[in-house]
Amino acid sequence: MTSDPFRLTVLGSATPYASVDNPCSGYLVSSGDTRVWVDAGSGTLAQLQRHVRLDELDAIWISHLHADHSADLLTAYYAALFADVQLAAPIPLYGPPGIVDRLAHFLTNTSTRSPVESAFAVHELHDGHQVHAGALTLTSRAVAHGIPAFAVRIEAGGRSLVYSGDTAPCLGLTQLAEGCDVLLCEAESAQVPAEGEQVHHTPEDTGDTAGAARAGRLIVTHVGRSLTPQQAVARASARFDGPVDYAAPGVTFSIGYVAGAARDALPRAYATEVVVHCQDNPAVRVRFCDRFRQDEDCVHYAVEACAPGLNARVDEVVAWIWDADLVRFLEELARDFQGWDGERVWQNNDRDLTLRAAFRSGGHVGLTWTLRPWPTAAGGWESSVTTWLEAGEQMSALAAELRHFLHEDRGDRG
């Protein structure tokens, strides 16, 4: 089994048009030196370049030809042939039947057909299509979207990510996602249409699909304009018992990763997580994940701090039983919901995670999370994000979630 990280980076998840801080659907999936651009919605090419150049891609995979999933192929064509990108060979492009003619029709402005094949080595998808792109294996299944559309299962080193594309609930998607580590599933519709064909998931459908497929974790994406990400996650969570998260732009998820050598022995129930979202901007968040224990004195876990342009992670934070307890710190903040002066600070024993809490008028608390691995080492890095929560109820809920995450199998010990 490979030890290379297997990651999903959200380039954008908006629909049906890009918002100020969220491009349309697009993702970068990577393992080792292999990088695949999955869906190329409006605005995603710009975000892709934060991580990789076009000429460094191993492949592009397109679920269907609606513009919010494919429009940036047009500008990628110009970049590949008429700018500073130097292709050693055309980029392998996997997409629905007719994709090359659609691109050529739009890109051709004279009597001479545009040389689409000089930029892209086009391969049409079909139900059951499979291809190896470097360290990744991509298997596609046809899904129900009213036009030719596909979902994909991406596998690396025994770990698996399934992306729904756009689709109504269907057997093809459920079968493809069977037993996957992560299901990245759309939740565009607030409700099932009263008339006409259903072509999208509701959040409840998303939870049901994850449950039927026995997915390890659900990430909700492509949330429609009539829903908030928080509503979509809450509604999906009501139908799925596993961890549920939102595909916020700029966030990177580790697929099937657990820190240390304990991964294979880790019970599925321990692979829980707590995500602290910022009220004002869902792209800003802190995630506690990948919890495991090596002895009775401590719990190990990872912490990720994410914001537009920032993805920081400490792989192995240690909570010792003699540490000042983060849960009790948050519970004290919740009890003081009427406010306090100045700044309150918590820090773990190894000083690689620090939390500063400041009360603001209107009953809100700014929690500034600072990640600093090996703080005494020369050349170390430090990253901080601030999440805003309501004092009282939201703070109490966060404390309760972290108590379950950190203290699940050691009672009330701090």
C-alpha positions as CSV (number, residue, x, y, z in Angstrom):
1,M,0.0,0.0,0.0
2,T,1.4,3.4,-1.0
3,S,2.1,5.9,1.7
4,D,1.8,8.9,-0.7
5,P,-0.9,11.4,0.5
6,F,-4.1,11.1,-1.5
7,R,-5.8,14.5,-1.5
8,L,-8.9,16.4,-2.8
9,T,-8.5,20.1,-3.2
10,V,-11.7,22.1,-3.8
11,L,-11.1,24.7,-6.6
12,G,-14.8,25.7,-6.6
13,S,-18.2,24.3,-5.8
14,A,-20.7,27.1,-6.8
15,T,-23.7,26.6,-9.1
16,P,-25.0,27.6,-11.6
17,Y,-22.5,30.5,-11.8
18,A,-19.4,31.5,-9.9
19,S,-19.8,33.8,-6.9
20,V,-17.3,36.4,-5.7
21,D,-15.3,33.9,-3.6
22,N,-16.4,30.6,-5.0
23,P,-15.8,29.4,-8.6
24,C,-18.0,26.8,-10.2
25,S,-17.4,23.1,-9.9
26,G,-13.8,22.0,-10.1
27,Y,-11.4,19.9,-8.1
28,L,-7.7,18.9,-8.0
29,V,-7.1,15.2,-7.1
30,S,-3.6,14.3,-6.3
31,S,-1.5,11.4,-5.1
32,G,2.3,11.5,-5.1
33,D,3.3,13.3,-8.3
34,T,0.0,12.5,-10.1
35,R,-2.5,15.4,-10.5
36,V,-5.9,15.3,-12.2
37,W,-8.2,18.2,-12.8
38,V,-11.7,17.0,-12.2
39,D,-14.4,19.2,-13.8
40,A,-13.4,22.6,-15.1
41,G,-16.2,25.0,-14.2
42,S,-16.0,28.8,-14.6
43,G,-13.2,30.2,-12.5
44,T,-11.4,27.0,-11.6
45,L,-8.5,27.4,-14.0
46,A,-7.3,30.4,-11.9
47,Q,-7.5,28.4,-8.7
48,L,-5.9,25.4,-10.3
49,Q,-2.7,27.5,-10.9
50,R,-2.3,28.0,-7.1
51,H,-1.3,24.3,-7.0
52,V,-0.2,23.2,-10.4
53,R,0.5,24.4,-14.0
54,L,-1.5,23.0,-16.9
55,D,1.6,21.3,-18.3
56,E,2.0,19.5,-15.0
57,L,-1.4,17.8,-15.1
58,D,-1.6,14.1,-15.8
59,A,-5.2,14.3,-17.0
60,I,-8.5,16.2,-17.0
61,W,-11.8,14.5,-16.3
62,I,-15.1,16.1,-17.1
63,S,-18.4,14.8,-15.8
64,H,-20.7,16.5,-18.3
65,L,-20.9,19.5,-20.6
66,H,-22.9,22.0,-18.7
67,A,-20.9,25.3,-18.5
68,D,-20.5,25.3,-14.7
69,H,-18.5,22.0,-15.1
70,S,-16.6,22.6,-18.3
71,A,-16.4,26.2,-19.4
72,D,-12.7,26.7,-18.3
73,L,-11.6,24.1,-20.9
74,L,-12.0,27.0,-23.4
75,T,-9.4,29.2,-21.7
76,A,-7.3,26.2,-20.9
77,Y,-7.1,25.6,-24.7
78,Y,-5.7,29.1,-25.2
79,A,-3.3,28.7,-22.4
80,A,-2.0,25.4,-23.7
81,L,-1.4,26.6,-27.3
82,F,-1.0,30.4,-27.3
83,A,0.6,31.5,-24.1
84,D,3.4,30.6,-21.7
85,V,2.5,26.9,-21.2
86,Q,4.8,24.4,-22.9
87,L,3.1,21.1,-23.4
88,A,5.3,18.1,-24.1
89,A,2.2,16.4,-25.4
90,P,-1.5,17.1,-25.5
91,I,-3.2,16.8,-22.0
92,P,-5.3,13.6,-21.7
93,L,-8.9,14.7,-21.5
94,Y,-11.7,12.3,-20.5
95,G,-15.2,13.6,-21.1
96,P,-18.7,12.7,-22.3
97,P,-19.4,11.8,-26.0
98,G,-19.3,14.8,-28.2
99,I,-16.9,16.8,-26.1
100,V,-14.3,17.5,-28.8
101,D,-16.9,18.7,-31.3
102,R,-18.4,20.9,-28.7
103,L,-15.1,22.5,-27.9
104,A,-14.2,22.9,-31.6
105,H,-17.5,24.5,-32.4
106,F,-17.0,27.2,-29.9
107,L,-13.3,27.7,-30.5
108,T,-13.4,27.8,-34.3
109,N,-13.7,31.4,-35.6
110,T,-12.7,31.0,-39.2
111,S,-13.2,28.4,-41.9
112,T,-10.3,26.4,-40.4
113,R,-11.3,24.2,-37.5
114,S,-9.4,25.0,-34.3
115,P,-6.8,22.3,-33.4
116,V,-8.4,21.1,-30.2
117,E,-6.5,17.9,-30.4
118,S,-3.2,19.8,-30.2
119,A,-4.1,20.9,-26.7
120,F,-6.1,17.8,-25.5
121,A,-5.8,14.1,-26.2
122,V,-9.6,13.5,-26.1
123,H,-11.0,10.2,-24.8
124,E,-14.8,9.8,-24.7
125,L,-16.3,8.3,-21.5
126,H,-18.7,5.4,-21.4
127,D,-20.4,3.4,-18.6
128,G,-17.6,1.4,-17.0
129,H,-14.8,3.3,-18.6
130,Q,-11.5,2.9,-16.7
131,V,-8.1,4.5,-17.1
132,H,-4.9,4.7,-15.1
133,A,-3.4,8.2,-14.7
134,G,-0.1,7.9,-12.9
135,A,-0.8,6.7,-9.4
136,L,-4.6,7.1,-9.8
137,T,-7.2,4.8,-11.2
138,L,-10.4,6.4,-12.5
139,T,-13.5,4.4,-13.1
140,S,-16.6,6.1,-14.6
141,R,-20.2,5.3,-14.5
142,A,-23.1,6.8,-16.3
143,V,-25.5,8.7,-14.0
144,A,-29.0,10.4,-14.3
145,H,-28.8,14.0,-15.3
146,G,-30.9,14.3,-18.4
147,I,-27.9,14.5,-20.7
148,P,-24.8,12.3,-21.0
149,A,-23.2,12.6,-17.5
150,F,-20.8,10.5,-15.4
151,A,-19.6,9.9,-11.9
152,V,-16.1,8.8,-11.2
153,R,-14.4,6.6,-8.6
154,I,-10.7,7.5,-8.1
155,E,-8.5,5.1,-6.3
156,A,-4.9,5.2,-5.0
157,G,-3.1,2.8,-2.6
158,G,-6.3,1.1,-1.4
159,R,-8.1,4.4,-0.7
160,S,-11.1,5.7,-2.7
161,L,-12.8,8.9,-3.6
162,V,-16.1,9.0,-5.5
163,Y,-17.4,12.2,-7.2
164,S,-21.1,12.2,-8.2
165,G,-20.9,14.9,-10.9
166,D,-24.4,16.2,-11.4
167,T,-27.1,13.5,-11.0
168,A,-30.4,12.5,-9.5
169,P,-30.1,9.5,-7.1
170,C,-29.4,6.4,-9.2
171,L,-28.2,2.9,-8.9
172,G,-25.1,3.6,-11.0
173,L,-23.8,6.1,-8.4
174,T,-24.6,4.0,-5.4
175,Q,-22.8,1.0,-6.9
176,L,-19.8,3.0,-7.9
177,A,-19.6,4.5,-4.4
178,E,-19.9,1.2,-2.5
179,G,-17.6,1.1,0.4
180,C,-15.6,4.3,-0.6
181,D,-13.6,6.3,1.9
182,V,-15.1,9.6,0.7
183,L,-18.2,10.4,-1.3
184,L,-18.2,13.9,-2.8
185,C,-21.8,14.4,-3.7
186,E,-23.9,17.2,-5.1
187,A,-26.8,18.7,-3.3
188,E,-28.2,21.2,-5.7
189,S,-31.9,20.9,-5.1
190,A,-33.8,22.2,-2.0
191,Q,-36.6,19.7,-2.8
192,V,-37.6,17.1,-5.3
193,P,-39.4,18.7,-8.3
194,A,-43.1,18.3,-8.2
195,E,-43.2,17.8,-12.0
196,G,-40.6,16.7,-14.5
197,E,-37.5,14.6,-14.3
198,Q,-35.3,14.8,-11.2
199,V,-31.7,15.6,-12.3
200,H,-30.1,16.5,-9.0
201,H,-29.8,15.4,-5.4
202,T,-31.5,17.1,-2.5
203,P,-29.4,17.1,0.7
204,E,-31.5,14.3,2.0
205,D,-30.8,12.3,-1.2
206,T,-27.1,13.0,-0.7
207,G,-27.2,11.5,2.8
208,D,-29.3,8.5,1.6
209,T,-26.8,7.8,-1.2
210,A,-23.9,7.9,1.2
211,G,-25.7,5.6,3.6
212,A,-26.7,3.1,0.9
213,A,-23.2,3.0,-0.5
214,R,-21.7,2.6,3.0
215,A,-19.4,5.5,2.4
216,G,-16.9,6.3,5.2
217,R,-17.4,10.1,4.9
218,L,-19.6,12.5,2.9
219,I,-18.6,15.8,1.5
220,V,-21.5,17.9,0.2
221,T,-20.9,20.0,-2.9
222,H,-22.6,21.9,-5.7
223,V,-25.1,23.4,-3.2
224,G,-27.9,25.3,-4.9
225,R,-28.7,29.0,-4.5
226,S,-31.8,28.2,-2.5
227,L,-29.8,26.5,0.2
228,T,-26.9,27.5,2.5
229,P,-24.0,25.2,3.0
230,Q,-24.9,24.9,6.6
231,Q,-28.5,23.9,5.7
232,A,-27.3,21.3,3.2
233,V,-24.8,19.7,5.7
234,A,-27.4,19.6,8.5
235,R,-30.1,18.0,6.2
236,A,-27.7,15.5,4.8
237,S,-26.4,14.7,8.4
238,A,-30.0,13.8,9.4
239,R,-29.9,10.9,6.9
240,F,-26.3,9.8,7.2
241,D,-24.5,8.6,10.4
242,G,-21.0,9.3,9.3
243,P,-19.0,12.5,9.1
244,V,-20.5,15.2,6.8
245,D,-18.6,18.2,5.5
246,Y,-19.0,21.0,2.9
247,A,-16.7,21.4,-0.1
248,A,-15.7,24.9,0.7
249,P,-13.5,26.6,-1.9
250,G,-9.8,26.3,-1.2
251,V,-10.1,23.4,1.3
252,T,-8.0,20.3,0.9
253,F,-9.2,17.0,2.2
254,S,-7.0,14.0,2.9
255,I,-8.6,10.8,1.6
256,G,-8.5,7.8,3.9
257,Y,-5.6,9.3,5.9
258,V,-4.9,8.6,9.5
259,A,-1.7,9.8,11.1
260,G,1.0,7.4,12.1
261,A,1.3,3.6,11.7
262,A,-2.1,3.0,13.4
263,R,-4.2,3.6,10.3
264,D,-5.0,0.0,9.4
265,A,-5.9,-0.9,13.0
266,L,-8.0,2.2,13.6
267,P,-11.7,1.4,14.1
268,R,-14.1,3.2,11.7
269,A,-15.9,4.8,14.7
270,Y,-12.7,6.7,15.6
271,A,-12.5,8.3,12.1
272,T,-14.8,11.1,13.3
273,E,-14.1,14.8,13.0
274,V,-15.2,18.2,14.2
275,V,-15.4,21.1,11.8
276,V,-15.5,24.7,13.1
277,H,-16.9,26.9,10.4
278,C,-16.8,30.7,10.4
279,Q,-20.3,32.2,10.4
280,D,-19.3,35.0,8.0
281,N,-17.4,32.9,5.5
282,P,-17.8,29.1,5.2
283,A,-14.5,28.9,3.3
284,V,-12.8,29.7,6.6
285,R,-12.7,26.7,8.9
286,V,-10.8,24.5,11.3
287,R,-11.0,20.8,11.2
288,F,-10.1,18.2,13.9
289,C,-9.7,14.8,12.4
290,D,-7.7,11.5,12.1
291,R,-7.9,10.7,15.9
292,F,-6.1,7.7,17.3
293,R,-4.6,6.5,20.6
294,Q,-1.3,4.8,21.3
295,D,-1.5,4.6,25.1
296,E,-3.7,5.5,28.0
297,D,-2.0,8.9,28.6
298,C,-2.8,10.7,25.4
299,V,-4.9,11.1,22.2
300,H,-3.4,12.0,18.9
301,Y,-5.2,13.9,16.2
302,A,-4.7,16.2,13.2
303,V,-5.8,19.8,12.9
304,E,-6.3,21.6,9.6
305,A,-6.8,25.4,9.2
306,C,-8.3,26.4,5.9
307,A,-9.1,29.8,4.3
308,P,-9.0,31.1,0.7
309,G,-5.4,30.7,-0.3
310,L,-4.4,28.8,2.9
311,N,-4.3,25.1,3.7
312,A,-2.3,24.4,6.8
313,R,-2.2,21.1,8.7
314,V,-0.5,19.7,11.7
315,D,-0.6,15.9,11.4
316,E,-0.1,14.9,15.0
317,V,-1.3,17.1,17.8
318,V,-1.1,15.3,21.1
319,A,-3.7,15.8,23.9
320,W,-2.1,14.5,27.2
321,I,-4.3,13.8,30.1
322,W,-2.3,16.4,32.2
323,D,-2.8,19.1,29.5
324,A,-5.1,22.1,30.2
325,D,-8.3,20.7,28.6
326,L,-9.5,22.4,25.4
327,V,-13.1,21.2,26.1
328,R,-13.2,22.8,29.5
329,F,-11.8,26.0,28.1
330,L,-14.6,26.1,25.5
331,E,-17.2,25.2,28.2
332,E,-16.0,28.2,30.3
333,L,-16.4,30.5,27.3
334,A,-19.9,29.2,26.8
335,R,-20.8,29.9,30.4
336,D,-19.6,33.4,30.1
337,F,-21.9,34.2,27.2
338,Q,-22.5,37.7,28.4
339,G,-18.9,38.5,27.6
340,W,-15.4,39.3,29.1
341,D,-12.7,41.8,28.7
342,G,-9.4,41.2,26.8
343,E,-8.3,37.9,25.3
344,R,-8.4,34.4,26.8
345,V,-5.8,31.9,25.7
346,W,-5.5,28.1,25.6
347,Q,-2.5,26.1,24.5
348,N,-1.7,22.5,24.4
349,N,1.4,21.1,26.2
350,D,3.5,20.8,23.1
351,R,2.5,24.4,22.0
352,D,1.7,23.4,18.4
353,L,-2.0,24.4,18.8
354,T,-3.0,27.7,20.4
355,L,-6.5,29.1,20.7
356,R,-7.3,32.8,21.5
357,A,-10.8,33.9,22.3
358,A,-12.0,37.5,22.1
359,F,-15.6,38.7,22.8
360,R,-17.2,41.2,20.5
361,S,-20.4,43.2,20.9
362,G,-23.5,41.5,19.6
363,G,-22.7,38.2,21.4
364,H,-20.1,36.9,19.0
365,V,-16.7,35.3,19.9
366,G,-13.7,35.3,17.6
367,L,-11.7,32.1,18.0
368,T,-8.2,32.5,16.5
369,W,-6.6,29.1,15.9
370,T,-2.8,29.1,15.5
371,L,-1.0,26.0,14.1
372,R,2.8,25.9,14.8
373,P,4.4,22.5,14.5
374,W,7.6,22.0,16.4
375,P,7.6,25.6,17.6
376,T,11.1,25.5,19.0
377,A,12.6,24.3,15.7
378,A,14.5,26.8,13.5
379,G,12.7,27.6,10.3
380,G,9.3,26.4,11.5
381,W,6.1,27.8,10.1
382,E,3.0,29.3,11.8
383,S,-0.6,29.8,10.4
384,S,-3.7,31.3,12.0
385,V,-7.4,31.6,11.0
386,T,-10.2,33.2,13.0
387,T,-13.7,31.6,13.1
388,W,-16.6,33.6,14.5
389,L,-19.3,31.9,16.5
390,E,-22.3,33.0,18.6
391,A,-21.5,33.0,22.3
392,G,-23.5,30.5,24.4
393,E,-25.4,28.0,22.3
394,Q,-22.9,27.6,19.4
395,M,-20.0,27.5,21.8
396,S,-21.6,24.9,24.0
397,A,-22.3,22.8,20.9
398,L,-18.7,23.0,19.8
399,A,-17.5,22.0,23.3
400,A,-19.8,19.0,23.2
401,E,-18.6,17.9,19.8
402,L,-14.9,18.2,20.8
403,R,-15.6,16.3,24.1
404,H,-17.0,13.4,22.0
405,F,-14.0,13.6,19.6
406,L,-11.3,13.8,22.3
407,H,-12.7,12.0,25.2
408,E,-14.8,9.3,23.5
409,D,-13.0,6.3,25.1
410,R,-11.5,7.8,28.2
411,G,-14.5,9.1,30.1
412,D,-14.3,12.6,31.5
413,R,-10.6,12.7,32.1
414,G,-9.1,16.0,30.9
